[in-house]
Amino acid sequence: MGLGPLYVSPERDRFWKYDSLLGWAHQPGQVGIFETPQFRTTVHINQKGLRDSDHLYERTHDTRRILVLGDSFAWGYGVEVAQRFSQLLETSMGVEVINAGVSGYSTDQELLWFRGEGIKYKPDLVLLFFAGNDIGDNEQQLVNTIYYKPEFAQEDGQLILKNYPVPKTSPQGKLIYYLSQRSALFYFLVLRYFDLRSAYQNFRASSDATTSDAATSFASAINTTKAPFGLTIDLLHEIDKISESMGARIMVVATDRWWNSPTGETYKDFINTLYSEGFLVLDVESTPGFDPGEMLIPDDGHWSPAGHEFVARKIKDFIESNQLLALPQN
């Protein structure tokens, strides 16, 4: 059929472990090589489960402290630790940067980690990295056909945690994933199965909604009253609320990579919504000077070392122009 051999990423098997709250987390103390056809990098996970050097919870000096939340872009997918924006920021700004990025995380997992672990670091500034796929992933309990994750629901104006404890993948699910990563034909069939199941569920939902005029009116009322990106915005506000309770500011660094809004809105709609909600946003790849040919890893989409250098400069400029690390006034 003209399909080449499938690439199997060692990242999930080598550096992740099951976590009943977050779905997956880093294996503390793990060291290994992360290699793909595009790159070869060394990964070292510290004793607190972060791909970073060791940082104490308690602050022993007056150096300003930044905490990074995010997914593979924050984690440094495809680059060495010394090449990441976080290390470059430390050097150029003379601050302490704690990088808590975990590949595959969406905003809900970042909130849960921040609420339970991140607050112990008492940061002055929280950098939250947002990728386009976070919109859809925040509303899912299963990603990549195998990894379960927590999910929040909006009920009576509150965020309610669902899918906890996160279920472990069944032996059947593991077998399906194993085969799909080793057979192009099986992988093709698995994708078609999930496509057909999703189409069938949408058809059933549409049919149920049109069984009566009353049902149609009710469904329309729900659709028109539900704010776009409502769940994601609520998750961001919750992170902001926790940050504010510690006297910290929050800054969102966004990219449209793998945009997957299930309701049809665009990435620009989302950025405008963030502005309207009062968030400080750096839409980093839309800033002048970003060159995808130079700053993205070929055939991958994550930031190259040149991309991390560009992102570090833009974050530094944004922090300084908005005085986000200015000392508090008496």
C-alpha positions as CSV (number, residue, x, y, z in Angstrom):
1,M,0.0,0.0,0.0
2,G,3.1,2.3,-0.1
3,L,3.2,2.7,3.7
4,G,6.6,2.7,5.3
5,P,7.4,1.0,8.7
6,L,5.9,2.5,11.7
7,Y,8.0,4.4,14.2
8,V,7.5,3.3,17.8
9,S,8.3,6.0,20.4
10,P,10.2,4.7,23.4
11,E,9.1,7.8,25.5
12,R,6.0,6.3,27.0
13,D,7.4,2.9,27.9
14,R,10.7,4.2,29.1
15,F,10.0,7.4,31.1
16,W,6.3,7.1,32.1
17,K,4.6,5.3,34.9
18,Y,0.9,4.9,35.8
19,D,-0.5,7.5,38.1
20,S,-4.0,7.2,39.6
21,L,-4.6,10.9,39.6
22,L,-2.8,12.2,36.5
23,G,-3.0,9.1,34.3
24,W,0.7,9.0,33.8
25,A,3.8,10.7,35.3
26,H,7.5,10.5,35.0
27,Q,9.4,7.6,36.6
28,P,11.7,9.4,39.2
29,G,15.4,8.8,38.7
30,Q,14.9,7.4,35.2
31,V,17.8,8.0,32.7
32,G,17.8,7.0,29.1
33,I,18.1,7.9,25.4
34,F,15.1,9.3,23.5
35,E,15.7,8.7,19.8
36,T,13.6,9.2,16.7
37,P,14.5,9.5,13.0
38,Q,14.7,13.3,13.6
39,F,16.7,13.5,16.8
40,R,18.6,11.7,19.6
41,T,18.5,13.2,23.1
42,T,19.3,12.3,26.6
43,V,16.6,12.3,29.2
44,H,17.2,12.5,33.0
45,I,14.2,12.6,35.4
46,N,15.0,14.0,38.9
47,Q,13.8,12.5,42.2
48,K,10.6,14.6,42.1
49,G,9.6,13.3,38.7
50,L,10.7,16.3,36.6
51,R,13.0,16.5,33.6
52,D,15.1,19.1,35.4
53,S,17.8,19.6,37.9
54,D,16.8,19.2,41.6
55,H,15.0,22.1,43.1
56,L,14.2,22.6,46.8
57,Y,10.6,23.4,47.8
58,E,11.8,26.0,50.3
59,R,13.4,29.1,48.9
60,T,16.8,29.8,50.4
61,H,17.7,33.0,48.5
62,D,16.0,36.1,47.0
63,T,16.3,34.9,43.4
64,R,13.0,35.2,41.6
65,R,11.4,31.8,40.8
66,I,9.4,30.8,37.7
67,L,7.4,27.5,37.5
68,V,6.7,26.0,34.0
69,L,3.5,24.0,33.4
70,G,2.9,22.3,30.0
71,D,3.2,19.4,27.7
72,S,5.9,18.2,25.2
73,F,6.7,21.8,24.1
74,A,7.6,22.6,27.7
75,W,9.2,19.2,28.3
76,G,11.7,19.9,25.5
77,Y,10.6,17.2,23.0
78,G,13.6,16.6,20.7
79,V,16.1,18.9,22.4
80,E,18.6,18.5,25.2
81,V,17.9,20.0,28.6
82,A,20.5,22.7,28.1
83,Q,18.8,23.8,24.8
84,R,15.4,24.3,26.3
85,F,13.9,27.8,26.7
86,S,13.7,27.3,30.5
87,Q,17.5,26.9,30.9
88,L,18.1,29.8,28.5
89,L,15.7,32.0,30.6
90,E,17.6,31.1,33.7
91,T,20.9,32.2,32.2
92,S,19.6,35.4,30.5
93,M,17.4,36.6,33.3
94,G,19.3,35.4,36.4
95,V,16.2,33.6,37.7
96,E,15.4,30.1,38.9
97,V,13.2,28.2,36.5
98,I,11.5,24.9,37.5
99,N,10.3,23.0,34.4
100,A,7.4,20.7,35.3
101,G,6.4,19.9,31.7
102,V,5.2,16.4,30.9
103,S,4.7,15.1,27.3
104,G,1.0,14.6,26.5
105,Y,-0.4,16.6,29.4
106,S,-3.4,18.8,28.9
107,T,-4.7,21.7,31.1
108,D,-6.6,19.5,33.5
109,Q,-3.5,17.4,34.4
110,E,-1.5,20.5,34.7
111,L,-4.0,21.9,37.2
112,L,-4.0,18.8,39.2
113,W,-0.2,18.6,39.4
114,F,0.0,22.3,40.2
115,R,-2.7,22.0,43.0
116,G,-1.0,19.1,44.7
117,E,2.8,19.5,43.9
118,G,3.5,22.7,42.1
119,I,2.4,25.1,44.9
120,K,5.1,23.6,47.1
121,Y,7.7,25.6,45.0
122,K,6.0,28.9,45.8
123,P,6.8,30.5,42.4
124,D,6.6,34.2,41.6
125,L,5.5,33.6,38.1
126,V,3.7,30.6,36.4
127,L,4.3,30.0,32.7
128,L,1.6,27.8,31.3
129,F,2.3,26.4,27.9
130,F,-0.7,25.7,25.8
131,A,-0.8,23.7,22.6
132,G,-3.7,23.4,20.1
133,N,-4.6,19.8,21.0
134,D,-5.2,20.8,24.7
135,I,-8.7,22.0,23.8
136,G,-10.0,18.6,22.7
137,D,-7.9,16.6,25.1
138,N,-9.4,18.5,28.1
139,E,-12.7,16.9,27.2
140,Q,-11.4,13.3,26.8
141,Q,-10.8,10.4,29.2
142,L,-8.8,8.4,26.7
143,V,-6.0,9.7,24.5
144,N,-3.8,7.9,21.9
145,T,-6.3,4.9,22.1
146,I,-4.6,3.6,25.2
147,Y,-3.8,6.2,27.9
148,Y,-6.6,7.1,30.3
149,K,-6.5,10.5,32.0
150,P,-8.6,12.5,34.5
151,E,-11.4,14.8,33.2
152,F,-13.2,17.7,34.7
153,A,-16.9,18.5,34.2
154,Q,-18.7,21.8,34.7
155,E,-21.6,21.4,37.1
156,D,-23.5,24.3,38.6
157,G,-20.6,26.6,38.0
158,Q,-18.1,24.2,39.6
159,L,-15.3,22.1,38.2
160,I,-15.9,18.5,39.3
161,L,-13.2,15.9,38.8
162,K,-14.3,12.8,36.9
163,N,-12.6,9.5,35.9
164,Y,-10.7,9.3,39.2
165,P,-8.9,7.1,40.1
166,V,-7.8,6.9,36.5
167,P,-8.4,3.4,35.2
168,K,-5.4,1.3,34.2
169,T,-5.3,0.1,30.6
170,S,-6.8,-3.4,30.3
171,P,-4.8,-6.3,28.9
172,Q,-6.9,-6.2,25.8
173,G,-6.2,-2.5,25.3
174,K,-2.5,-3.1,25.8
175,L,-2.5,-5.9,23.2
176,I,-4.4,-3.6,20.7
177,Y,-1.9,-0.8,21.2
178,Y,1.1,-3.2,20.9
179,L,-0.2,-4.6,17.6
180,S,-1.1,-1.1,16.3
181,Q,2.5,0.0,16.9
182,R,4.0,-2.9,15.0
183,S,1.6,-3.5,12.1
184,A,0.7,-0.7,9.6
185,L,-2.4,-2.6,8.6
186,F,-3.6,-3.1,12.2
187,Y,-2.9,0.6,12.9
188,F,-5.0,1.6,9.9
189,L,-7.9,-0.6,11.0
190,V,-7.7,0.7,14.6
191,L,-7.9,4.3,13.4
192,R,-10.9,3.5,11.1
193,Y,-12.6,1.7,14.0
194,F,-12.4,4.8,16.2
195,D,-13.4,7.1,13.3
196,L,-16.5,4.9,12.6
197,R,-17.4,4.7,16.3
198,S,-17.2,8.5,16.7
199,A,-19.3,9.0,13.5
200,Y,-21.9,6.6,14.9
201,Q,-22.1,8.3,18.3
202,N,-22.5,11.7,16.6
203,F,-25.3,10.2,14.4
204,R,-27.1,8.8,17.4
205,A,-26.8,12.0,19.3
206,S,-28.2,13.9,16.3
207,S,-31.0,11.4,15.9
208,D,-32.0,11.6,19.6
209,A,-31.9,15.4,19.4
210,T,-34.4,15.5,16.6
211,T,-37.0,13.1,17.9
212,S,-39.3,16.0,18.9
213,D,-39.5,19.7,18.4
214,A,-39.1,20.1,22.2
215,A,-35.9,18.1,22.2
216,T,-34.6,20.1,19.3
217,S,-35.3,23.4,21.1
218,F,-33.7,22.1,24.3
219,A,-30.5,21.0,22.4
220,S,-30.4,24.3,20.6
221,A,-30.7,26.2,23.9
222,I,-27.8,24.2,25.3
223,N,-25.6,24.9,22.3
224,T,-26.2,28.6,22.3
225,T,-25.7,29.1,26.0
226,K,-22.5,27.1,26.4
227,A,-19.6,29.5,26.1
228,P,-16.9,28.5,23.6
229,F,-13.9,26.8,25.3
230,G,-15.8,26.9,28.5
231,L,-14.1,24.0,30.2
232,T,-10.6,25.1,29.2
233,I,-11.2,28.7,30.3
234,D,-12.4,27.4,33.7
235,L,-9.4,25.3,34.1
236,L,-7.1,28.3,33.4
237,H,-9.0,30.5,35.8
238,E,-8.6,27.8,38.5
239,I,-4.8,27.8,37.9
240,D,-4.8,31.6,38.0
241,K,-6.8,31.5,41.3
242,I,-4.2,29.2,42.9
243,S,-1.4,31.4,41.6
244,E,-3.0,34.5,42.9
245,S,-3.4,33.0,46.4
246,M,0.4,32.6,46.5
247,G,1.0,36.1,45.2
248,A,2.2,34.8,41.8
249,R,1.3,36.0,38.3
250,I,0.4,33.7,35.4
251,M,1.3,34.0,31.8
252,V,0.0,31.8,29.0
253,V,2.5,30.8,26.1
254,A,0.4,29.5,23.3
255,T,0.9,27.7,20.0
256,D,-1.7,26.4,17.5
257,R,0.1,23.1,16.9
258,W,-2.4,20.2,16.5
259,W,-5.4,22.4,17.0
260,N,-8.4,20.1,17.7
261,S,-11.4,22.1,18.9
262,P,-14.4,19.7,18.8
263,T,-16.9,22.5,18.2
264,G,-15.4,24.2,15.2
265,E,-13.9,27.4,16.6
266,T,-10.5,28.5,15.4
267,Y,-7.3,29.0,17.3
268,K,-7.7,32.8,16.7
269,D,-11.1,32.6,18.4
270,F,-9.4,31.0,21.4
271,I,-6.7,33.6,21.7
272,N,-9.2,36.4,21.5
273,T,-11.2,34.6,24.3
274,L,-8.1,34.5,26.5
275,Y,-7.6,38.2,26.0
276,S,-11.2,38.9,26.8
277,E,-10.9,36.8,30.0
278,G,-8.0,39.0,31.1
279,F,-5.2,36.5,30.7
280,L,-1.7,37.6,29.7
281,V,-1.0,35.7,26.5
282,L,2.1,35.3,24.3
283,D,1.0,33.8,21.0
284,V,4.6,32.9,20.4
285,E,4.6,31.5,16.9
286,S,2.6,34.5,15.6
287,T,5.3,37.0,16.7
288,P,7.5,38.6,14.0
289,G,10.6,36.6,13.3
290,F,9.3,33.0,13.9
291,D,10.6,30.9,11.0
292,P,9.0,27.4,10.9
293,G,11.6,26.1,8.5
294,E,14.4,26.9,11.0
295,M,12.6,26.7,14.3
296,L,10.6,23.5,14.1
297,I,12.1,20.0,14.0
298,P,11.5,18.7,10.4
299,D,8.7,16.1,10.0
300,D,7.9,16.6,13.7
301,G,6.4,20.0,14.6
302,H,8.1,20.6,18.0
303,W,10.5,23.4,18.5
304,S,14.1,22.9,17.4
305,P,17.0,24.4,19.5
306,A,16.7,27.6,17.4
307,G,13.0,27.6,18.2
308,H,13.7,27.3,21.9
309,E,16.1,30.2,21.6
310,F,13.4,32.3,19.9
311,V,10.8,31.4,22.5
312,A,13.1,32.2,25.4
313,R,13.8,35.7,23.9
314,K,10.1,36.4,23.4
315,I,9.2,35.2,26.9
316,K,12.0,37.4,28.4
317,D,10.8,40.4,26.5
318,F,7.2,39.8,27.5
319,I,8.1,39.4,31.2
320,E,10.2,42.5,31.3
321,S,7.7,44.7,29.3
322,N,4.9,43.6,31.6
323,Q,7.1,43.8,34.8
324,L,5.9,40.3,35.8
325,L,8.8,39.7,38.1
326,A,9.0,43.2,39.5
327,L,9.4,43.1,43.3
328,P,6.1,43.7,45.1
329,Q,5.5,47.3,46.4
330,N,5.2,47.9,50.2
